[in-house]
């Protein structure tokens, strides 16, 4: 049985999904879009069900690409039952989408989630009365605590087996009903294509053919259309009257004229534009329904109100934000250093012990050593920092603090062409670029994800900090290291402004919903952490191991000379010794390796005795700005796609060359 979860953003839909299918789920893109949806399987009541977690939407009149993709998938009908997840603490507002879904007259169950939040707000809901008014099963739930989840899916399975359809819970005013009925009859007689999906059922995720219990959808205009069902005619007539551009662009002239006539008739009798008339009628129905089934008493005051007075304060909010993130990063790095030291020690022992089984001068030893170094790079350098970071990020997200960070930082981030929610990925770039890139998925648009990921990999991560401090700071002094950070910050601001001009924002601002504070569920946090960590393990770790083995082969066969010769024009352009070319290749694997390989290549730990001040500065600048490490590139491919990753990598390489050449020019003029 195929069950689709649909609801407004922050209704707890994904919590419901992750509770039963999180660690067995997959993320895919809707065909022809960059919008993601999550799907998976679960065992409920001794039955295997297929679940699809559709992107959140406020209305079936889409206002964003995610809402459009979700609506198209919904109308394509490859599901047996809808589970409409509602935030019980926002019942009046949430019911607007429910009433729209009921116009489909399709099998549906309503999950009344966050009943604890409703109780805190003093809202008591007559669930039996709401069930009677809506004509569909309504199940109480607190998904974050695991309550009502199994009952919701059992009810959905029962509805799917019986093929029960929802009934229309209300009628529009007579002037609207008359126009809608007349237009629906005309659409049926014209046998027009009013699906609202220019791609037909191809807009759907992979799956079987539409089930018999799913709502009927008209065929494309080029095909002989089957007779439309009453619910389908009424639903699509309403969508057309509300000026849905996806539908209006597909109509033949006769149908378009009929719609314009209907709009004029409705505007004349209702006194409003058709959009306003229909929306207002539905909104009034929601308020009436809320008054009939809910009783509101004085809300209980708790710690969350006091917390927001401080955390959202125009002054203290920023002080606390700084303290929270400094503490968060400090905890991540302290835990990471402990894990890194122990795991690296184990890998050093393995590499040393490897010599007892394989001849150190042989090819198998070189390949095995390279593979072990790559594995160490993943499990000893990245994972000790990534795991606590992902756990902490999930906690901050589930508590509700990340949305407040976005609100506080929105004005500052607009100077970089981004919204406040992009603060997290950019700040995380100073720790590790891998989780920083992965954190861009909290951003809603592809444009914001790209700019945030680019800026996140532009700032120096902890590995590049090591190179700056251990090379420039140690040999040239703290002033030079501080100048590196100052230059990098200026480049980040400049790059953000340039990218914002090249790829301008479509909408002038951001409408952000700030969820209430909630105590996170340990199970949900761990599932979310594993879900995010699994992608890194599957995508990045194999690349690190294979890349390390290849570099081991290069070192074994003595191909360093070939690599250095290939890079010699670039080294000559930058005024660097030709022998340092190979170190940059190793730096793509791990940035710290550039420093280690530099000393190995030069044959001394006293780099200042071999390289001039200008060469040390130029080398450090190039390492700071050029290509990110292999693990970061793998994460960028996963989050942004190959094309945008290639664009970002090329831009970073150009930046590294330009600033290195500028530095060389300054030193030439200075001397």
C-alpha positions in Angstrom: 0.0 0.0 0.0 1.3 3.4 -0.9 0.8 6.2 1.6 1.7 9.9 0.9 2.4 12.2 3.8 1.3 15.8 3.1 1.0 18.8 5.4 2.1 22.4 6.0 5.8 23.1 6.9 6.7 22.4 10.6 3.7 20.2 11.1 5.9 17.2 12.2 5.4 15.3 8.9 9.1 14.3 8.6 9.1 13.3 12.3 6.3 10.9 11.6 8.1 9.6 8.5 11.5 9.1 10.3 9.9 7.4 13.2 8.8 4.4 11.0 11.1 4.6 8.0 14.0 7.0 8.6 17.0 4.7 8.5 15.5 2.7 5.5 14.6 5.7 3.5 16.0 7.3 0.3 16.1 10.9 -1.0 15.4 11.5 -4.7 14.6 14.5 -6.9 11.3 14.9 -8.6 12.0 14.3 -12.3 12.9 17.5 -14.1 13.4 19.5 -10.9 15.9 20.1 -8.1 13.2 19.5 -5.5 13.8 16.5 -3.2 11.3 14.1 -1.7 11.9 11.3 0.7 10.5 7.8 0.3 10.9 4.4 2.0 9.2 1.4 3.3 7.9 0.5 6.8 6.3 -2.5 8.5 3.0 -1.5 10.2 0.5 -4.1 11.5 2.3 -7.0 9.8 2.0 -5.2 6.4 4.7 -3.5 4.3 3.7 0.0 3.3 5.5 2.4 0.9 5.8 5.9 2.3 6.4 9.2 0.4 7.1 12.3 2.4 6.1 15.2 0.1 7.6 18.6 0.6 5.5 20.8 2.9 3.1 23.2 1.3 0.5 25.7 2.6 -1.9 25.5 -0.3 -2.6 23.6 -3.5 -2.1 26.9 -5.3 1.7 26.6 -5.3 3.9 29.6 -4.4 7.3 27.9 -4.7 9.0 25.2 -6.8 8.8 22.8 -3.8 5.0 23.4 -3.4 4.5 23.0 -7.2 6.4 19.7 -7.2 4.5 18.5 -4.2 1.1 19.5 -5.7 1.9 17.8 -9.1 2.9 14.6 -7.3 -0.3 14.7 -5.3 -2.5 15.2 -8.4 -0.7 12.4 -10.4 -2.3 10.0 -8.0 0.2 7.2 -7.4 -0.8 6.7 -3.9 -3.6 4.8 -2.1 -4.1 6.9 1.0 -3.2 10.5 2.0 -2.1 11.2 5.6 -2.6 14.9 6.2 -0.4 15.9 9.1 -1.8 18.9 11.1 -0.2 21.0 13.7 -2.9 20.9 16.4 -1.6 24.1 18.0 -2.2 25.9 14.7 -5.5 24.1 13.9 -7.4 27.0 12.3 -4.6 27.8 9.9 -3.8 24.1 9.2 -7.4 23.2 8.3 -7.2 25.4 5.1 -5.0 22.8 3.4 -7.2 20.0 4.8 -10.3 21.5 3.2 -8.5 21.8 -0.1 -7.4 18.1 0.1 -10.9 17.0 0.9 -12.1 18.6 -2.4 -10.2 15.7 -4.1 -12.7 13.3 -2.4 -9.9 10.8 -2.0 -9.0 8.3 0.8 -7.5 10.3 3.6 -6.6 10.2 7.3 -5.9 13.3 9.4 -3.0 13.1 11.9 -3.6 15.7 14.6 0.0 16.1 15.7 1.5 18.2 18.5 -1.4 17.8 20.8 0.9 18.7 23.7 1.7 22.0 22.1 -2.1 22.7 21.7 -2.6 21.9 25.4 0.1 24.4 26.3 -1.7 27.1 24.3 -4.9 26.3 26.1 -6.5 24.6 23.0 -8.8 21.6 23.7 -10.0 19.8 20.6 -13.0 17.7 20.3 -11.5 14.9 18.1 -14.7 13.0 17.7 -16.5 16.2 16.6 -13.7 17.0 14.1 -13.9 13.5 12.7 -17.6 13.9 12.2 -17.2 17.3 10.6 -14.4 16.3 8.2 -15.8 12.9 7.4 -12.4 11.2 7.7 -10.6 9.5 10.6 -8.7 12.0 12.9 -6.0 10.5 15.0 -4.4 12.3 17.9 -0.5 12.2 18.0 2.6 13.6 19.6 5.0 12.3 17.0 8.1 13.6 18.8 7.3 11.3 21.7 6.2 8.4 19.5 2.6 8.7 20.5 -0.2 8.1 17.9 2.2 7.1 15.1 1.3 3.5 14.8 -2.4 4.3 15.2 -2.2 6.8 12.3 -0.8 4.3 9.9 -3.1 1.6 11.0 -6.0 3.9 10.3 -4.5 4.8 6.9 -4.2 1.1 6.1 -7.8 0.4 7.1 -9.0 3.4 5.0 -7.0 2.1 2.0 -8.4 -1.4 2.3 -12.0 -0.2 2.4 -11.4 2.4 -0.2 -13.2 5.0 1.9 -13.2 8.5 0.4 -13.5 11.8 2.1 -16.6 13.9 1.8 -16.8 17.6 1.2 -17.0 19.2 4.7 -18.5 22.5 3.6 -20.1 24.3 0.7 -19.0 27.6 -0.7 -21.5 30.5 -0.7 -24.3 30.0 -3.4 -22.7 32.5 -5.9 -19.4 30.5 -5.8 -21.1 27.1 -5.9 -23.2 28.0 -8.9 -20.2 29.2 -10.9 -18.0 26.2 -9.9 -20.7 23.7 -10.8 -21.4 25.3 -14.2 -17.6 25.5 -15.0 -17.1 21.9 -13.9 -19.9 20.7 -16.3 -18.4 22.7 -19.2 -14.9 21.2 -18.5 -16.4 17.7 -18.6 -18.3 18.4 -21.8 -15.2 19.8 -23.5 -13.1 16.8 -22.2 -10.3 19.3 -21.6 -7.0 18.5 -20.0 -7.2 20.2 -16.6 -4.7 18.1 -14.6 -2.5 21.1 -13.9 0.7 19.0 -14.6 2.5 19.8 -17.9 4.4 16.5 -17.5 1.4 14.3 -16.7 2.2 11.4 -14.5 5.9 11.7 -15.3 6.2 14.3 -12.5 5.8 11.5 -10.0 8.4 9.6 -8.1 9.1 6.1 -9.3 6.4 3.5 -8.5 3.7 1.4 -9.8 0.7 2.5 -11.8 -2.0 4.6 -10.1 -4.1 2.6 -7.8 -7.8 2.2 -8.2 -8.5 4.1 -5.0 -6.5 7.1 -6.0 -8.3 10.2 -7.3 -8.9 10.3 -11.1 -6.7 12.5 -13.2 -7.6 13.6 -16.7 -5.4 12.6 -19.6 -3.2 15.0 -21.6 -5.0 17.1 -24.2 -3.4 15.3 -27.0 -5.1 12.0 -25.9 -8.7 10.9 -25.7 -9.6 11.9 -22.2 -11.8 9.6 -20.1 -14.9 11.0 -18.4 -13.9 13.1 -15.4 -15.2 12.2 -11.9 -17.4 14.7 -10.1 -14.7 15.4 -7.5 -12.0 15.9 -10.2 -14.2 18.3 -12.2 -15.1 20.3 -9.1 -11.5 20.4 -7.8 -10.0 21.5 -11.2 -12.7 24.1 -11.7 -11.7 25.6 -8.4 -8.0 25.6 -9.3 -8.7 27.3 -12.7 -10.9 29.9 -11.1 -8.0 30.7 -8.7 -5.8 31.5 -11.7 -3.3 28.6 -11.4 -0.7 29.5 -14.1 0.3 25.8 -14.5 -3.2 25.0 -15.6 -4.1 28.2 -17.5 -1.1 27.7 -19.8 -2.4 24.4 -21.1 -5.9 25.3 -22.0 -7.5 25.5 -25.5 -9.1 28.8 -26.5 -12.7 27.5 -25.9 -11.9 26.5 -22.3 -10.0 29.7 -21.6 -13.0 31.7 -22.7 -15.3 29.7 -20.5 -13.0 30.3 -17.5 -12.8 34.1 -18.2 -16.6 34.2 -18.4 -16.9 32.3 -15.1 -14.4 34.6 -13.4 -16.3 37.6 -14.6 -19.6 36.2 -13.4 -18.2 35.3 -10.0 -16.5 38.7 -9.5 -19.8 40.4 -10.4 -21.9 38.6 -7.9 -19.3 38.2 -5.1 -17.9 41.7 -5.4 -14.3 40.4 -5.1 -11.7 38.9 -7.4 -12.2 35.2 -7.8 -9.0 34.3 -5.9 -10.1 36.5 -2.9 -13.7 35.2 -3.0 -12.7 31.5 -2.9 -9.9 31.9 -0.4 -12.0 34.0 1.9 -14.8 31.5 1.9 -12.5 28.7 2.7 -10.8 30.7 5.4 -14.2 31.5 7.0 -15.1 27.9 6.9 -11.9 27.0 8.7 -12.6 29.6 11.5 -16.2 28.3 11.8 -15.0 24.7 12.0 -12.3 25.6 14.6 -15.0 27.4 16.8 -17.2 24.3 16.6 -14.6 21.7 17.6 -12.1 23.7 19.8 -12.3 25.4 23.1 -9.6 27.9 24.0 -8.7 28.8 27.5 -5.8 30.8 29.0 -2.5 29.4 27.8 -0.1 28.1 30.3 3.1 30.1 30.7 6.3 28.1 30.7 10.0 28.4 30.2 9.7 28.9 26.5 8.2 32.4 26.7 11.0 33.5 29.0 13.6 31.9 26.8 12.4 33.8 23.7 12.6 37.1 25.6 16.3 36.6 25.9 17.2 34.5 22.8 15.3 36.9 20.4 16.3 40.1 22.2 17.7 42.7 19.8 20.9 42.9 21.9 21.2 39.9 24.2 20.0 37.6 21.5 23.3 38.1 19.6 25.4 37.8 22.7 23.7 34.5 23.5 23.9 33.3 19.9 27.7 33.9 20.0 28.1 32.1 23.2 25.9 29.1 22.1 27.9 28.7 18.9 31.3 29.2 20.5 30.3 26.5 23.0 29.0 24.3 20.3 32.1 24.5 18.2 34.4 24.1 21.2 32.5 21.0 22.2 32.7 19.6 18.7 36.4 20.3 18.4 37.3 19.0 21.8 35.4 15.8 21.2 36.9 15.6 17.7 40.5 16.0 18.9 40.0 13.2 21.5 38.6 10.9 18.8 41.1 11.9 16.2 44.1 11.2 18.5 42.9 7.7 19.5 41.8 6.7 16.0 44.9 8.0 14.3 47.0 6.1 16.9 45.2 2.9 15.8 45.8 3.6 12.1 49.5 4.3 12.7 49.7 1.0 14.5 48.0 -0.7 11.5 50.3 0.9 9.0 53.4 -0.1 11.0 52.0 -3.6 11.5 51.4 -3.8 7.7 55.1 -4.1 7.2 55.1 -7.5 8.9 52.8 -8.9 6.2 53.9 -7.0 3.1 57.3 -6.0 1.9 57.6 -2.2 2.5 59.3 -1.8 -0.9 56.6 -3.6 -2.8 53.6 -2.4 -4.8 50.9 -4.2 -2.6 52.3 -2.3 0.5 52.2 1.0 -1.4 48.5 0.5 -2.4 47.5 -0.9 1.0 49.3 2.0 2.8 47.5 4.5 0.6 44.1 3.0 1.2 44.7 2.9 4.9 45.8 6.6 4.8 42.5 7.4 3.0 40.5 5.4 5.5 42.3 7.2 8.3 41.5 10.6 6.7 37.8 9.7 6.8 37.5 7.9 10.2 40.2 9.7 12.1 40.0 13.2 10.8 36.5 13.8 9.5 34.2 11.5 11.4 35.3 12.5 15.0 34.3 16.0 14.2 31.4 15.2 11.9 29.5 12.9 14.3 29.2 15.3 17.3 28.5 18.2 14.9 25.6 16.4 13.3 24.2 15.4 16.6 24.5 19.0 17.9 23.0 20.3 14.7 20.0 17.9 15.0 19.5 18.9 18.6 19.5 22.7 17.7 17.2 22.1 14.8 14.7 20.0 16.8 14.7 22.3 19.7 13.7 25.1 17.3 16.8 27.4 17.8 18.1 27.2 14.2 15.0 29.2 12.9 15.7 31.8 15.5 19.4 32.0 14.4 18.1 32.6 10.9 15.9 35.5 12.1 18.6 37.1 14.1 21.2 36.9 11.3 19.0 37.7 8.3 20.0 41.4 8.0 23.7 40.6 8.2 23.6 37.7 5.8 21.7 39.8 3.2 24.9 41.7 2.7 26.3 38.4 1.3 23.2 37.9 -0.8 21.8 35.2 1.5 19.1 34.8 4.1 19.8 34.3 7.8 19.5 30.6 7.7 22.7 30.5 5.7 24.7 31.6 8.8 25.1 28.0 10.0 26.8 26.6 6.9 29.2 29.6 6.5 30.2 29.5 10.2 30.6 25.7 10.1 33.1 26.2 7.2 35.6 27.4 9.8 35.4 24.0 11.4 35.1 21.5 8.5 33.9 22.0 5.0 32.1 18.6 4.8 29.4 19.3 7.4 29.2 22.9 6.3 28.3 21.8 2.8 25.9 19.2 4.1 24.2 21.9 6.3 23.2 23.8 3.2 20.3 21.4 2.8 18.4 23.5 5.4 18.2 26.2 2.8 15.1 26.2 0.6 16.4 27.4 -2.8 19.1 26.0 -5.1 20.6 29.5 -5.5 21.0 29.9 -1.7 22.4 26.4 -1.3 25.1 27.1 -4.0 26.1 30.5 -2.7 26.2 29.2 0.9 28.2 26.1 -0.1 30.7 28.3 -2.1 31.2 30.7 0.8 31.5 27.8 3.3 34.3 26.2 1.3 35.9 29.6 0.8 36.5 30.2 4.5 39.5 28.3 5.9 38.5 25.0 7.6 40.4 23.6 10.5 42.8 21.8 8.2 43.6 25.0 6.3 43.9 26.8 9.6 46.6 24.3 10.5 48.5 25.1 7.3 48.2 28.9 8.0 49.2 28.7 11.6 52.0 26.0 11.2 53.5 27.6 8.1 52.8 31.3 7.9 52.3 31.9 11.6 55.2 29.8 12.8 57.8 30.9 10.2 56.7 34.5 9.5 54.9 35.5 12.7 51.3 36.0 14.0 50.8 39.2 12.0 51.1 37.3 8.7 48.6 34.7 9.9 46.2 37.4 11.0 46.5 39.1 7.7 45.6 35.8 5.9 42.4 35.6 7.9 41.6 39.3 7.3 42.1 38.9 3.5 40.0 35.7 3.5 37.1 37.5 5.3 37.3 40.3 2.8 37.2 37.8 -0.1 34.2 36.0 1.4 32.2 39.3 1.7 33.2 40.3 -1.9 32.4 36.9 -3.3 29.0 36.9 -1.6 28.2 40.3 -3.2 29.4 39.3 -6.6 27.4 36.0 -6.6 24.3 37.8 -5.4 24.6 40.1 -8.5 25.3 37.2 -10.9 22.5 35.1 -9.5 20.0 37.6 -8.1 17.3 36.6 -5.7 13.9 36.1 -7.2 12.0 37.0 -4.1 12.7 40.3 -2.2 12.7 38.7 1.2 12.1 35.6 3.3 8.9 34.7 5.1 10.1 32.5 7.9 8.0 30.4 10.3 9.5 30.2 13.7 8.5 26.9 15.4 7.9 26.6 19.1 10.7 25.2 21.3 10.4 21.4 21.8 12.4 18.9 23.7 14.2 16.7 21.1 13.6 13.0 21.0 16.9 11.1 21.4 15.6 8.5 18.9 14.7 11.1 16.2 18.0 12.9 16.8 20.0 9.7 16.3 18.0 8.6 13.3 18.5 12.1 11.7 22.2 12.0 12.5 22.6 8.5 10.9 20.6 9.6 7.9 23.0 12.5 7.3 26.1 10.6 8.2 25.2 7.6 6.0 25.4 9.8 2.9 29.0 10.9 3.8 30.0 7.3 4.5 28.5 6.0 1.2 29.7 8.9 -1.1 32.9 10.4 0.4 34.7 7.5 2.1 35.1 5.3 -1.0 36.5 8.3 -2.9 39.0 9.0 -0.1 40.2 5.4 0.0 40.5 5.0 -3.8 42.2 8.4 -4.1 44.7 7.5 -1.4 45.5 4.2 -3.1 46.1 6.1 -6.4 48.4 8.5 -4.7 50.2 5.6 -3.2 50.8 4.2 -6.7 52.1 7.6 -7.9 54.6 7.6 -5.0 55.6 3.9 -5.6 56.3 4.3 -9.3 58.1 7.6 -8.8 55.7 9.5 -11.0 56.2 12.6 -8.8 58.5 14.0 -11.5 55.8 13.6 -14.1 53.2 15.4 -11.9 55.7 18.1 -11.0 56.6 18.6 -14.7 52.9 18.9 -15.6 52.4 21.5 -12.9 55.7 23.3 -13.5 54.1 26.1 -15.6 51.8 27.0 -12.8 54.6 26.8 -10.2 56.8 29.0 -12.4 53.9 31.5 -12.8 53.5 31.7 -9.0 57.3 31.8 -8.4 57.2 28.5 -6.4 59.7 25.6 -6.5 58.7 23.0 -9.1 59.0 20.3 -6.4 56.0 21.6 -4.5 53.6 20.7 -7.3 52.9 17.2 -6.0 52.1 18.6 -2.5 49.1 20.4 -4.0 47.8 17.1 -5.4 48.0 15.5 -2.0 46.2 18.6 -0.6 43.1 17.6 -2.5 43.0 14.5 -0.4 43.6 16.3 2.9 44.7 19.8 3.4 47.1 18.9 6.2 49.0 16.7 3.7 50.2 19.8 1.8 52.3 20.8 4.9 53.5 17.3 5.5 54.4 16.6 1.9 56.0 20.0 1.6 58.5 19.2 4.3 59.0 15.7 2.8 59.6 17.2 -0.6 62.0 19.9 0.6 63.8 17.4 2.8 63.7 19.6 5.9 61.3 20.8 8.6 62.9 24.3 8.4 60.8 25.5 5.5 62.0 29.1 5.9 65.6 28.0 5.1 64.5 26.8 1.7 61.6 29.1 0.7 61.6 32.9 0.8 59.0 34.9 2.7 57.2 35.6 -0.6 57.1 31.9 -1.5 55.7 30.9 1.9 52.9 33.5 1.7 52.1 32.6 -1.9 52.0 28.9 -1.2 49.8 29.5 1.9 47.4 31.7 -0.1 47.1 29.1 -2.9 46.4 26.3 -0.4 43.8 28.5 1.4 41.8 29.3 -1.7 42.3 26.5 -4.2 40.2 23.2 -4.6 38.6 21.8 -1.4 39.5 18.4 -0.2 38.1 15.2 -1.9 35.5 14.6 0.9 34.2 18.2 0.5 34.0 17.8 -3.3 32.0 14.5 -2.8 29.6 16.3 -0.5 29.2 19.2 -2.9 28.4 16.8 -5.7 25.7 15.2 -3.5 24.2 18.5 -2.4 24.6 20.7 -5.5 25.1 18.3 -8.5 28.2 17.8 -10.7 27.7 21.0 -12.8 27.5 23.5 -9.9 30.4 21.6 -8.2 32.5 22.0 -11.3 31.6 25.7 -11.5 32.5 26.3 -7.8 35.8 24.4 -8.1 36.8 26.3 -11.2 36.0 29.6 -9.5 38.0 28.7 -6.4 41.0 27.7 -8.5 40.8 31.0 -10.4 40.6 32.9 -7.1 43.7 31.0 -5.8 45.7 31.9 -8.9 44.6 35.5 -8.9 45.4 36.2 -5.3 48.7 34.3 -5.4 49.7 36.4 -8.5 48.7 39.6 -6.7 50.7 38.6 -3.7 53.7 37.9 -5.9 53.3 41.3 -7.6 53.2 43.1 -4.2 56.4 41.4 -3.1 58.1 42.3 -6.4 57.2 45.9 -5.9 58.1 45.8 -2.3 61.6 44.4 -2.9 
